[in-house]
C-alpha cells in the first residue's frame, strides 16, 4: 500500500533531517510523537493535533536575495507556495503541485534534495469555523524547488504572487530557513 510506503519515507526524511540538524530534535518533538505514537493518518486534514503539509522554496536565480511568495487569501500574510498533501502523494510532489496551482509556475526538485527537506517547520493554524476546523498544527516540509522562469504568470487560484526581498520577509520560520540557505555553499543569499 502506497500510504504506508510514504509514511515510512516520512520517518526516514525526519531521521535524515535530524542527522543534519540534531539541535532541532526538541522542536520537532510533536511531529515525532505523532509519527511514532498517534495512529491517525498524519496526511489527513482531520488528523490532530496536526498533519503534514509541504512548501516550495523558490530563490530567484538572477538575484538570490529574492524569494517567490504569495499573499495567502485567508491569513492575509505573504507565504511561500504550499499546502496540504493529497492522498497517496509525497510531500515533495505536493510542494511542486501547489507551486503550479498557486503561482502558475512549473517546478522541479533535484532527486537528492527530495530525500531531505531544507526545513521542517511546525506552526499553529488558527481555527477556521467556515471549514469546520479547530486550531491545529502544520508540520510543513519545505523543499528547494527550481523554476524555469522568473516571469510571474496567472494562476488558477487567483493569488497575488511576487518576488519578495528576504529583508522584507516577516516570518520567524522563514527567517530560520533563510539562515539555513545562507549556510549552504551552493546558494549565495543575502551577501
N, C-alpha and C positions, 0 to 999 in steps of 0.2 A: 504494500500500500504506500503510495507516494507521500501521504501526510506524515507517516512515521519516519520515512527516509528524510524528509525535510526537517522534522523535529530533531532527528539525530544530527543533521548538518548544523542546525542552530546551536545545539550543545557544543559541537566542535568549534564553531565560529566564536562562541563566547570563551571557550577554553583557549583558543589561539589568540584572541584579543587580549585576554588577561595575561598571557605569556609576554606580550609586548608592554602592557600597562598594568602590572601587578598591583600598583597603588590604587587602582580603581575597584578592587575586589569588594570593599565595603559599600561603595556607591552603587554597585550592581547587585547587591545582596537581594533586593526584592525580585529582580528578574531571575537570579539563580535559584532562589527559593521556589518561585512559581514553576520554573522548569523541572526542578527535582522533586517537589513535594505536592504541588497542586495539580490534580489530574484533569484540569479543564483544558480545552483546546486553546492554546495560547495565541492562535491566529484569529480566533473568533472575536468580533467586536463586542460580544456579550461576555467575554472572559474577564473575570475580576480576580484580583484587583487591577489587572492590566492586560494588555495584549501587544503583540509585535506590530510595529509599523516600519516603513522604510523611506529613506530620503535620498535624493540625488544631490550631490555637492558638485557644482559646476564652477570652475575657476576660468575666468576669461583668458584665453590663450595669449591674446595680443597685449593684455595688461593684467597680470595676475593679482593686482590689488582689488579686482572686482569679482564679485560672486553673483551668480544668477539667483534672483529672489522673486517671489510673487507675493502679492498682497492677499492674505487669507481672508476670504469673504466673511466668515463668521467671527473670527478672532480680531479682525481689523489690525493685523500685525504683518510685517514683512517676514516671510519664512522661506526656507529652501523648498523646492518642489518635493512632494512626498505624500504618503498616505497609507491607508490600510492595505494589508497583504491579502490578496484574494485567495480563495481555497485552492489548494494544490499549486501555489505559486511560491517560489523562493523570494526572500526579501530583496535580493539584488534584482530580480526580474520585476518586482513591484516598483522599485525605485526608477527603473528605466520606463516602465509603463506610465507611472504617474508623471514623469518628466514630459512625456509626449502629450498626455491628456491636459496637463496644467500649463504647458508653455508652447506646445506645437512643435517642439524640437525632438529630433531623434537623437538617441544617445547610445553609447556602448561602454561596457566595463571590461577592463583587462581581466583575463581569466584569473591571474594570481590575486588581483585586488578583490575579486569576488569571494575569496576564501576568508578574508578577514576585513570587516568593516573598518573604515578610518576612525569611526567613533560609534559608541553606543550611548545614547542619551536617554535618561529617564526623566520624564516631565509630566506634570499633572495637567489633565484636561478638565476644565470646569464642566459642571452638569449642563446638559442641554435638554430641557424638558420637551422641546419640539421633537427631538429624536427619541425620547424616552430613555435617555442615557444619564446615569448619575456620574458624579465625579469619579475619575479613574486615571490610571497611568498609561502612558505610551512608552514602550520600550523601543526606541527609534534606532534602527540600524542604518548608519549613514555611510554611503559609498561614493567614492570619486567617480564621476561619470564624465566621459568626453563627449562633446557635441561637435558636429561637422560644420556648424555655422555660428556666428555671433550675432546674426540678424534675428531679432525677435519677431516671430510670426504671430498670427492669430492662434487661438486655442479653443478647444471645444467647451471649456468651462468659463470662457469669457473673463479670465483672470487678468489683472494688471501685472505685467511682468517687466522687470528691469534689471540691468546690471548695477549693483549697489556696491559702493566703495566699502572695503572692510572696516574702515574707521567709523562708518555710519551704521554699522550693524549693532543694534542694541538688544542683544540676546546672550545671556551668560553661557548657555550651552554652545552657541555658535562661536563665542569668543574662545572657549576651550578648544573647539575644533580648529579654529584658525591658528591657535598656538601649535597644535599638532601638525598642521600643514607647514608652518614655519620651520619645524624641526626636521621635516623631510628634505632630503638633499635634492630630489627631483622637482620640487615646487619652490619657486622663488616668489614669496608673497610678503608684502609689507616691508620691502627693503628699500 
